[in-house]
Amino acid sequence: MNKENLGLIIKERRKILKIRQEDLAEISDVALRTIVLVERGEGNPSLETLLKISEVLGMELQLNVKL
């Protein structure tokens, strides 16, 4: 999955839950600017940031690791 797709998924889930970006930022303790960039597919969020966002949105992260 690329950053653009991830951003769209996060944005759609946030809208389904009727959470504003500002509220998601406050609840997840992630900067509003980071939320905006992630949703646009422009950010490069850390795993910790993605975990915080996904927890608030009730989503589960799955990592595909190739060795």
PDB file with SEQRES, HELIX, SHEET and CRYST1 records, atoms N, CA, C and O in Angstrom:
SEQRES   1 A   67  MET ASN LYS GLU ASN LEU GLY LEU ILE ILE LYS GLU ARG          
SEQRES   2 A   67  ARG LYS ILE LEU LYS ILE ARG GLN GLU ASP LEU ALA GLU          
SEQRES   3 A   67  ILE SER ASP VAL ALA LEU ARG THR ILE VAL LEU VAL GLU          
SEQRES   4 A   67  ARG GLY GLU GLY ASN PRO SER LEU GLU THR LEU LEU LYS          
SEQRES   5 A   67  ILE SER GLU VAL LEU GLY MET GLU LEU GLN LEU ASN VAL          
SEQRES   6 A   67  LYS LEU                                                      
HELIX    1 AA1 LYS A    3  ILE A   16  1                                  14    
HELIX    2 AA2 GLN A   21  SER A   28  1                                   8    
HELIX    3 AA3 LEU A   32  ARG A   40  1                                   9    
HELIX    4 AA4 LEU A   47  LEU A   57  1                                  11    
CRYST1    1.000    1.000    1.000  90.00  90.00  90.00 P 1           1          
ATOM      1  N   MET A   1       0.852  -1.168   0.000  1.00  0.00           N  
ATOM      2  CA  MET A   1       0.000   0.000   0.000  1.00  0.00           C  
ATOM      3  C   MET A   1       0.900   1.234   0.000  1.00  0.00           C  
ATOM      4  O   MET A   1       1.894   1.287   0.724  1.00  0.00           O  
ATOM      5  N   ASN A   2       0.549   2.210  -0.804  1.00  0.00           N  
ATOM      6  CA  ASN A   2       1.343   3.430  -0.842  1.00  0.00           C  
ATOM      7  C   ASN A   2       0.749   4.494   0.086  1.00  0.00           C  
ATOM      8  O   ASN A   2      -0.331   4.316   0.649  1.00  0.00           O  
ATOM      9  N   LYS A   3       1.474   5.594   0.231  1.00  0.00           N  
ATOM     10  CA  LYS A   3       1.066   6.648   1.166  1.00  0.00           C  
ATOM     11  C   LYS A   3      -0.262   7.286   0.767  1.00  0.00           C  
ATOM     12  O   LYS A   3      -1.058   7.658   1.629  1.00  0.00           O  
ATOM     13  N   GLU A   4      -0.499   7.411  -0.527  1.00  0.00           N  
ATOM     14  CA  GLU A   4      -1.742   8.034  -0.980  1.00  0.00           C  
ATOM     15  C   GLU A   4      -2.949   7.189  -0.599  1.00  0.00           C  
ATOM     16  O   GLU A   4      -3.955   7.711  -0.120  1.00  0.00           O  
ATOM     17  N   ASN A   5      -2.845   5.888  -0.813  1.00  0.00           N  
ATOM     18  CA  ASN A   5      -3.948   4.985  -0.460  1.00  0.00           C  
ATOM     19  C   ASN A   5      -4.183   4.971   1.047  1.00  0.00           C  
ATOM     20  O   ASN A   5      -5.325   4.986   1.506  1.00  0.00           O  
ATOM     21  N   LEU A   6      -3.101   4.941   1.804  1.00  0.00           N  
ATOM     22  CA  LEU A   6      -3.221   4.950   3.261  1.00  0.00           C  
ATOM     23  C   LEU A   6      -3.934   6.221   3.722  1.00  0.00           C  
ATOM     24  O   LEU A   6      -4.818   6.171   4.578  1.00  0.00           O  
ATOM     25  N   GLY A   7      -3.546   7.343   3.153  1.00  0.00           N  
ATOM     26  CA  GLY A   7      -4.169   8.608   3.504  1.00  0.00           C  
ATOM     27  C   GLY A   7      -5.655   8.629   3.211  1.00  0.00           C  
ATOM     28  O   GLY A   7      -6.446   9.126   4.013  1.00  0.00           O  
ATOM     29  N   LEU A   8      -6.036   8.091   2.063  1.00  0.00           N  
ATOM     30  CA  LEU A   8      -7.460   8.046   1.699  1.00  0.00           C  
ATOM     31  C   LEU A   8      -8.246   7.154   2.650  1.00  0.00           C  
ATOM     32  O   LEU A   8      -9.370   7.486   3.028  1.00  0.00           O  
ATOM     33  N   ILE A   9      -7.670   6.041   3.032  1.00  0.00           N  
ATOM     34  CA  ILE A   9      -8.340   5.122   3.955  1.00  0.00           C  
ATOM     35  C   ILE A   9      -8.554   5.795   5.305  1.00  0.00           C  
ATOM     36  O   ILE A   9      -9.633   5.699   5.891  1.00  0.00           O  
ATOM     37  N   ILE A  10      -7.527   6.471   5.793  1.00  0.00           N  
ATOM     38  CA  ILE A  10      -7.636   7.170   7.078  1.00  0.00           C  
ATOM     39  C   ILE A  10      -8.691   8.270   6.993  1.00  0.00           C  
ATOM     40  O   ILE A  10      -9.519   8.414   7.892  1.00  0.00           O  
ATOM     41  N   LYS A  11      -8.660   9.036   5.919  1.00  0.00           N  
ATOM     42  CA  LYS A  11      -9.620  10.133   5.744  1.00  0.00           C  
ATOM     43  C   LYS A  11     -11.053   9.606   5.680  1.00  0.00           C  
ATOM     44  O   LYS A  11     -11.948  10.157   6.321  1.00  0.00           O  
ATOM     45  N   GLU A  12     -11.270   8.538   4.907  1.00  0.00           N  
ATOM     46  CA  GLU A  12     -12.615   7.967   4.783  1.00  0.00           C  
ATOM     47  C   GLU A  12     -13.120   7.457   6.129  1.00  0.00           C  
ATOM     48  O   GLU A  12     -14.276   7.683   6.484  1.00  0.00           O  
ATOM     49  N   ARG A  13     -12.263   6.773   6.875  1.00  0.00           N  
ATOM     50  CA  ARG A  13     -12.660   6.241   8.179  1.00  0.00           C  
ATOM     51  C   ARG A  13     -12.996   7.379   9.144  1.00  0.00           C  
ATOM     52  O   ARG A  13     -13.969   7.300   9.894  1.00  0.00           O  
ATOM     53  N   ARG A  14     -12.189   8.430   9.119  1.00  0.00           N  
ATOM     54  CA  ARG A  14     -12.439   9.587   9.977  1.00  0.00           C  
ATOM     55  C   ARG A  14     -13.783  10.214   9.654  1.00  0.00           C  
ATOM     56  O   ARG A  14     -14.528  10.595  10.558  1.00  0.00           O  
ATOM     57  N   LYS A  15     -14.096  10.324   8.368  1.00  0.00           N  
ATOM     58  CA  LYS A  15     -15.365  10.924   7.964  1.00  0.00           C  
ATOM     59  C   LYS A  15     -16.545  10.030   8.332  1.00  0.00           C  
ATOM     60  O   LYS A  15     -17.596  10.533   8.729  1.00  0.00           O  
ATOM     61  N   ILE A  16     -16.392   8.729   8.208  1.00  0.00           N  
ATOM     62  CA  ILE A  16     -17.457   7.798   8.602  1.00  0.00           C  
ATOM     63  C   ILE A  16     -17.775   7.979  10.084  1.00  0.00           C  
ATOM     64  O   ILE A  16     -18.935   7.935  10.491  1.00  0.00           O  
ATOM     65  N   LEU A  17     -16.731   8.185  10.882  1.00  0.00           N  
ATOM     66  CA  LEU A  17     -16.913   8.363  12.325  1.00  0.00           C  
ATOM     67  C   LEU A  17     -17.299   9.795  12.701  1.00  0.00           C  
ATOM     68  O   LEU A  17     -17.541  10.103  13.868  1.00  0.00           O  
ATOM     69  N   LYS A  18     -17.352  10.664  11.684  1.00  0.00           N  
ATOM     70  CA  LYS A  18     -17.721  12.071  11.874  1.00  0.00           C  
ATOM     71  C   LYS A  18     -16.787  12.767  12.867  1.00  0.00           C  
ATOM     72  O   LYS A  18     -17.219  13.478  13.774  1.00  0.00           O  
ATOM     73  N   ILE A  19     -15.498  12.532  12.655  1.00  0.00           N  
ATOM     74  CA  ILE A  19     -14.467  13.161  13.465  1.00  0.00           C  
ATOM     75  C   ILE A  19     -13.755  14.186  12.596  1.00  0.00           C  
ATOM     76  O   ILE A  19     -13.323  13.875  11.486  1.00  0.00           O  
ATOM     77  N   ARG A  20     -13.634  15.402  13.101  1.00  0.00           N  
ATOM     78  CA  ARG A  20     -12.892  16.432  12.374  1.00  0.00           C  
ATOM     79  C   ARG A  20     -11.386  16.179  12.518  1.00  0.00           C  
ATOM     80  O   ARG A  20     -10.942  15.534  13.468  1.00  0.00           O  
ATOM     81  N   GLN A  21     -10.623  16.688  11.577  1.00  0.00           N  
ATOM     82  CA  GLN A  21      -9.178  16.541  11.652  1.00  0.00           C  
ATOM     83  C   GLN A  21      -8.641  17.101  12.964  1.00  0.00           C  
ATOM     84  O   GLN A  21      -7.755  16.511  13.582  1.00  0.00           O  
ATOM     85  N   GLU A  22      -9.173  18.227  13.381  1.00  0.00           N  
ATOM     86  CA  GLU A  22      -8.736  18.847  14.629  1.00  0.00           C  
ATOM     87  C   GLU A  22      -8.980  17.938  15.829  1.00  0.00           C  
ATOM     88  O   GLU A  22      -8.150  17.838  16.732  1.00  0.00           O  
ATOM     89  N   ASP A  23     -10.139  17.278  15.818  1.00  0.00           N  
ATOM     90  CA  ASP A  23     -10.468  16.369  16.916  1.00  0.00           C  
ATOM     91  C   ASP A  23      -9.570  15.137  16.901  1.00  0.00           C  
ATOM     92  O   ASP A  23      -9.104  14.687  17.948  1.00  0.00           O  
ATOM     93  N   LEU A  24      -9.330  14.599  15.716  1.00  0.00           N  
ATOM     94  CA  LEU A  24      -8.444  13.440  15.598  1.00  0.00           C  
ATOM     95  C   LEU A  24      -7.052  13.790  16.108  1.00  0.00           C  
ATOM     96  O   LEU A  24      -6.421  12.995  16.804  1.00  0.00           O  
ATOM     97  N   ALA A  25      -6.584  14.967  15.765  1.00  0.00           N  
ATOM     98  CA  ALA A  25      -5.266  15.404  16.218  1.00  0.00           C  
ATOM     99  C   ALA A  25      -5.215  15.490  17.745  1.00  0.00           C  
ATOM    100  O   ALA A  25      -4.264  15.020  18.370  1.00  0.00           O  
ATOM    101  N   GLU A  26      -6.227  16.083  18.325  1.00  0.00           N  
ATOM    102  CA  GLU A  26      -6.246  16.245  19.776  1.00  0.00           C  
ATOM    103  C   GLU A  26      -6.350  14.901  20.495  1.00  0.00           C  
ATOM    104  O   GLU A  26      -5.605  14.639  21.440  1.00  0.00           O  
ATOM    105  N   ILE A  27      -7.265  14.061  20.051  1.00  0.00           N  
ATOM    106  CA  ILE A  27      -7.494  12.783  20.722  1.00  0.00           C  
ATOM    107  C   ILE A  27      -6.286  11.852  20.579  1.00  0.00           C  
ATOM    108  O   ILE A  27      -5.924  11.147  21.521  1.00  0.00           O  
ATOM    109  N   SER A  28      -5.675  11.856  19.409  1.00  0.00           N  
ATOM    110  CA  SER A  28      -4.559  10.941  19.148  1.00  0.00           C  
ATOM    111  C   SER A  28      -3.218  11.505  19.601  1.00  0.00           C  
ATOM    112  O   SER A  28      -2.209  10.799  19.585  1.00  0.00           O  
ATOM    113  N   ASP A  29      -3.203  12.778  20.005  1.00  0.00           N  
ATOM    114  CA  ASP A  29      -1.967  13.445  20.398  1.00  0.00           C  
ATOM    115  C   ASP A  29      -0.964  13.471  19.243  1.00  0.00           C  
ATOM    116  O   ASP A  29       0.231  13.238  19.420  1.00  0.00           O  
ATOM    117  N   VAL A  30      -1.498  13.765  18.050  1.00  0.00           N  
ATOM    118  CA  VAL A  30      -0.699  13.913  16.840  1.00  0.00           C  
ATOM    119  C   VAL A  30      -0.973  15.313  16.305  1.00  0.00           C  
ATOM    120  O   VAL A  30      -2.117  15.767  16.306  1.00  0.00           O  
ATOM    121  N   ALA A  31       0.054  15.985  15.859  1.00  0.00           N  
ATOM    122  CA  ALA A  31      -0.106  17.357  15.374  1.00  0.00           C  
ATOM    123  C   ALA A  31      -1.095  17.416  14.208  1.00  0.00           C  
ATOM    124  O   ALA A  31      -1.117  16.536  13.348  1.00  0.00           O  
ATOM    125  N   LEU A  32      -1.906  18.467  14.199  1.00  0.00           N  
ATOM    126  CA  LEU A  32      -2.880  18.650  13.125  1.00  0.00           C  
ATOM    127  C   LEU A  32      -2.191  18.641  11.765  1.00  0.00           C  
ATOM    128  O   LEU A  32      -2.689  18.020  10.826  1.00  0.00           O  
ATOM    129  N   ARG A  33      -1.081  19.305  11.650  1.00  0.00           N  
ATOM    130  CA  ARG A  33      -0.340  19.342  10.377  1.00  0.00           C  
ATOM    131  C   ARG A  33       0.014  17.930   9.918  1.00  0.00           C  
ATOM    132  O   ARG A  33      -0.050  17.629   8.726  1.00  0.00           O  
ATOM    133  N   THR A  34       0.382  17.072  10.851  1.00  0.00           N  
ATOM    134  CA  THR A  34       0.705  15.681  10.515  1.00  0.00           C  
ATOM    135  C   THR A  34      -0.517  14.950   9.996  1.00  0.00           C  
ATOM    136  O   THR A  34      -0.425  14.214   9.013  1.00  0.00           O  
ATOM    137  N   ILE A  35      -1.661  15.142  10.639  1.00  0.00           N  
ATOM    138  CA  ILE A  35      -2.910  14.517  10.187  1.00  0.00           C  
ATOM    139  C   ILE A  35      -3.212  14.949   8.757  1.00  0.00           C  
ATOM    140  O   ILE A  35      -3.533  14.119   7.906  1.00  0.00           O  
ATOM    141  N   VAL A  36      -3.109  16.244   8.499  1.00  0.00           N  
ATOM    142  CA  VAL A  36      -3.392  16.788   7.165  1.00  0.00           C  
ATOM    143  C   VAL A  36      -2.454  16.163   6.131  1.00  0.00           C  
ATOM    144  O   VAL A  36      -2.901  15.721   5.072  1.00  0.00           O  
ATOM    145  N   LEU A  37      -1.172  16.126   6.434  1.00  0.00           N  
ATOM    146  CA  LEU A  37      -0.202  15.569   5.486  1.00  0.00           C  
ATOM    147  C   LEU A  37      -0.424  14.080   5.245  1.00  0.00           C  
ATOM    148  O   LEU A  37      -0.320  13.611   4.111  1.00  0.00           O  
ATOM    149  N   VAL A  38      -0.727  13.339   6.298  1.00  0.00           N  
ATOM    150  CA  VAL A  38      -0.978  11.902   6.152  1.00  0.00           C  
ATOM    151  C   VAL A  38      -2.181  11.675   5.246  1.00  0.00           C  
ATOM    152  O   VAL A  38      -2.128  10.839   4.344  1.00  0.00           O  
ATOM    153  N   GLU A  39      -3.267  12.411   5.477  1.00  0.00           N  
ATOM    154  CA  GLU A  39      -4.473  12.230   4.679  1.00  0.00           C  
ATOM    155  C   GLU A  39      -4.252  12.609   3.215  1.00  0.00           C  
ATOM    156  O   GLU A  39      -4.898  12.048   2.329  1.00  0.00           O  
ATOM    157  N   ARG A  40      -3.360  13.538   2.955  1.00  0.00           N  
ATOM    158  CA  ARG A  40      -3.039  13.935   1.578  1.00  0.00           C  
ATOM    159  C   ARG A  40      -2.053  12.983   0.912  1.00  0.00           C  
ATOM    160  O   ARG A  40      -1.802  13.080  -0.289  1.00  0.00           O  
ATOM    161  N   GLY A  41      -1.499  12.070   1.690  1.00  0.00           N  
ATOM    162  CA  GLY A  41      -0.496  11.161   1.152  1.00  0.00           C  
ATOM    163  C   GLY A  41       0.857  11.830   0.994  1.00  0.00           C  
ATOM    164  O   GLY A  41       1.711  11.341   0.255  1.00  0.00           O  
ATOM    165  N   GLU A  42       1.056  12.943   1.681  1.00  0.00           N  
ATOM    166  CA  GLU A  42       2.294  13.712   1.559  1.00  0.00           C  
ATOM    167  C   GLU A  42       3.221  13.526   2.750  1.00  0.00           C  
ATOM    168  O   GLU A  42       4.407  13.846   2.676  1.00  0.00           O  
ATOM    169  N   GLY A  43       2.693  13.020   3.821  1.00  0.00           N  
ATOM    170  CA  GLY A  43       3.502  12.876   5.022  1.00  0.00           C  
ATOM    171  C   GLY A  43       4.274  11.574   5.014  1.00  0.00           C  
ATOM    172  O   GLY A  43       4.028  10.685   4.199  1.00  0.00           O  
ATOM    173  N   ASN A  44       5.205  11.483   5.933  1.00  0.00           N  
ATOM    174  CA  ASN A  44       5.966  10.257   6.131  1.00  0.00           C  
ATOM    175  C   ASN A  44       5.883   9.914   7.614  1.00  0.00           C  
ATOM    176  O   ASN A  44       6.864  10.045   8.345  1.00  0.00           O  
ATOM    177  N   PRO A  45       4.693   9.471   8.056  1.00  0.00           N  
ATOM    178  CA  PRO A  45       4.475   9.265   9.491  1.00  0.00           C  
ATOM    179  C   PRO A  45       5.250   8.077  10.033  1.00  0.00           C  
ATOM    180  O   PRO A  45       5.487   7.088   9.339  1.00  0.00           O  
ATOM    181  N   SER A  46       5.634   8.206  11.281  1.00  0.00           N  
ATOM    182  CA  SER A  46       6.295   7.089  11.955  1.00  0.00           C  
ATOM    183  C   SER A  46       5.265   6.014  12.272  1.00  0.00           C  
ATOM    184  O   SER A  46       4.058   6.247  12.207  1.00  0.00           O  
ATOM    185  N   LEU A  47       5.757   4.855  12.611  1.00  0.00           N  
ATOM    186  CA  LEU A  47       4.867   3.764  13.012  1.00  0.00           C  
ATOM    187  C   LEU A  47       4.088   4.160  14.254  1.00  0.00           C  
ATOM    188  O   LEU A  47       2.905   3.843  14.370  1.00  0.00           O  
ATOM    189  N   GLU A  48       4.736   4.847  15.179  1.00  0.00           N  
ATOM    190  CA  GLU A  48       4.073   5.306  16.400  1.00  0.00           C  
ATOM    191  C   GLU A  48       2.898   6.235  16.063  1.00  0.00           C  
ATOM    192  O   GLU A  48       1.822   6.116  16.650  1.00  0.00           O  
ATOM    193  N   THR A  49       3.107   7.148  15.130  1.00  0.00           N  
ATOM    194  CA  THR A  49       2.043   8.069  14.720  1.00  0.00           C  
ATOM    195  C   THR A  49       0.884   7.308  14.091  1.00  0.00           C  
ATOM    196  O   THR A  49      -0.276   7.579  14.398  1.00  0.00           O  
ATOM    197  N   LEU A  50       1.188   6.366  13.222  1.00  0.00           N  
ATOM    198  CA  LEU A  50       0.125   5.575  12.589  1.00  0.00           C  
ATOM    199  C   LEU A  50      -0.640   4.755  13.620  1.00  0.00           C  
ATOM    200  O   LEU A  50      -1.856   4.594  13.507  1.00  0.00           O  
ATOM    201  N   LEU A  51       0.055   4.244  14.609  1.00  0.00           N  
ATOM    202  CA  LEU A  51      -0.616   3.485  15.665  1.00  0.00           C  
ATOM    203  C   LEU A  51      -1.566   4.364  16.471  1.00  0.00           C  
ATOM    204  O   LEU A  51      -2.670   3.939  16.810  1.00  0.00           O  
ATOM    205  N   LYS A  52      -1.143   5.580  16.776  1.00  0.00           N  
ATOM    206  CA  LYS A  52      -1.998   6.508  17.520  1.00  0.00           C  
ATOM    207  C   LYS A  52      -3.258   6.837  16.725  1.00  0.00           C  
ATOM    208  O   LYS A  52      -4.364   6.823  17.266  1.00  0.00           O  
ATOM    209  N   ILE A  53      -3.085   7.132  15.444  1.00  0.00           N  
ATOM    210  CA  ILE A  53      -4.224   7.473  14.588  1.00  0.00           C  
ATOM    211  C   ILE A  53      -5.164   6.283  14.445  1.00  0.00           C  
ATOM    212  O   ILE A  53      -6.380   6.419  14.584  1.00  0.00           O  
ATOM    213  N   SER A  54      -4.593   5.121  14.166  1.00  0.00           N  
ATOM    214  CA  SER A  54      -5.425   3.934  13.946  1.00  0.00           C  
ATOM    215  C   SER A  54      -6.190   3.538  15.207  1.00  0.00           C  
ATOM    216  O   SER A  54      -7.316   3.050  15.120  1.00  0.00           O  
ATOM    217  N   GLU A  55      -5.593   3.741  16.362  1.00  0.00           N  
ATOM    218  CA  GLU A  55      -6.281   3.407  17.615  1.00  0.00           C  
ATOM    219  C   GLU A  55      -7.533   4.261  17.784  1.00  0.00           C  
ATOM    220  O   GLU A  55      -8.594   3.745  18.134  1.00  0.00           O  
ATOM    221  N   VAL A  56      -7.413   5.550  17.540  1.00  0.00           N  
ATOM    222  CA  VAL A  56      -8.565   6.446  17.663  1.00  0.00           C  
ATOM    223  C   VAL A  56      -9.645   6.085  16.656  1.00  0.00           C  
ATOM    224  O   VAL A  56     -10.834   6.168  16.964  1.00  0.00           O  
ATOM    225  N   LEU A  57      -9.240   5.684  15.453  1.00  0.00           N  
ATOM    226  CA  LEU A  57     -10.200   5.376  14.395  1.00  0.00           C  
ATOM    227  C   LEU A  57     -10.713   3.944  14.464  1.00  0.00           C  
ATOM    228  O   LEU A  57     -11.548   3.547  13.651  1.00  0.00           O  
ATOM    229  N   GLY A  58     -10.224   3.167  15.422  1.00  0.00           N  
ATOM    230  CA  GLY A  58     -10.673   1.781  15.559  1.00  0.00           C  
ATOM    231  C   GLY A  58     -10.197   0.907  14.422  1.00  0.00           C  
ATOM    232  O   GLY A  58     -10.898  -0.007  13.987  1.00  0.00           O  
ATOM    233  N   MET A  59      -9.002   1.193  13.944  1.00  0.00           N  
ATOM    234  CA  MET A  59      -8.431   0.439  12.830  1.00  0.00           C  
ATOM    235  C   MET A  59      -7.262  -0.396  13.337  1.00  0.00           C  
ATOM    236  O   MET A  59      -6.705  -0.133  14.402  1.00  0.00           O  
ATOM    237  N   GLU A  60      -6.906  -1.401  12.558  1.00  0.00           N  
ATOM    238  CA  GLU A  60      -5.795  -2.271  12.913  1.00  0.00           C  
ATOM    239  C   GLU A  60      -4.742  -2.182  11.811  1.00  0.00           C  
ATOM    240  O   GLU A  60      -5.063  -2.255  10.625  1.00  0.00           O  
ATOM    241  N   LEU A  61      -3.497  -2.025  12.214  1.00  0.00           N  
ATOM    242  CA  LEU A  61      -2.404  -1.985  11.245  1.00  0.00           C  
ATOM    243  C   LEU A  61      -1.868  -3.392  11.019  1.00  0.00           C  
ATOM    244  O   LEU A  61      -1.722  -4.176  11.957  1.00  0.00           O  
ATOM    245  N   GLN A  62      -1.582  -3.691   9.775  1.00  0.00           N  
ATOM    246  CA  GLN A  62      -0.940  -4.952   9.438  1.00  0.00           C  
ATOM    247  C   GLN A  62       0.315  -4.627   8.653  1.00  0.00           C  
ATOM    248  O   GLN A  62       0.271  -3.910   7.653  1.00  0.00           O  
ATOM    249  N   LEU A  63       1.422  -5.156   9.112  1.00  0.00           N  
ATOM    250  CA  LEU A  63       2.680  -4.900   8.445  1.00  0.00           C  
ATOM    251  C   LEU A  63       3.076  -6.117   7.616  1.00  0.00           C  
ATOM    252  O   LEU A  63       3.008  -7.254   8.082  1.00  0.00           O  
ATOM    253  N   ASN A  64       3.487  -5.857   6.388  1.00  0.00           N  
ATOM    254  CA  ASN A  64       4.000  -6.904   5.531  1.00  0.00           C  
ATOM    255  C   ASN A  64       5.503  -6.716   5.434  1.00  0.00           C  
ATOM    256  O   ASN A  64       5.977  -5.745   4.845  1.00  0.00           O  
ATOM    257  N   VAL A  65       6.238  -7.630   6.002  1.00  0.00           N  
ATOM    258  CA  VAL A  65       7.689  -7.509   6.029  1.00  0.00           C  
ATOM    259  C   VAL A  65       8.289  -8.573   5.124  1.00  0.00           C  
ATOM    260  O   VAL A  65       8.011  -9.765   5.258  1.00  0.00           O  
ATOM    261  N   LYS A  66       9.114  -8.110   4.204  1.00  0.00           N  
ATOM    262  CA  LYS A  66       9.807  -9.055   3.319  1.00  0.00           C  
ATOM    263  C   LYS A  66      11.262  -9.129   3.754  1.00  0.00           C  
ATOM    264  O   LYS A  66      11.940  -8.108   3.872  1.00  0.00           O  
ATOM    265  N   LEU A  67      11.726 -10.329   3.987  1.00  0.00           N  
ATOM    266  CA  LEU A  67      13.120 -10.528   4.402  1.00  0.00           C  
ATOM    267  C   LEU A  67      13.935 -11.060   3.262  1.00  0.00           C  
ATOM    268  O   LEU A  67      15.134 -11.293   3.416  1.00  0.00           O  
TER     269      LEU A  67                                                      
END                                                                             
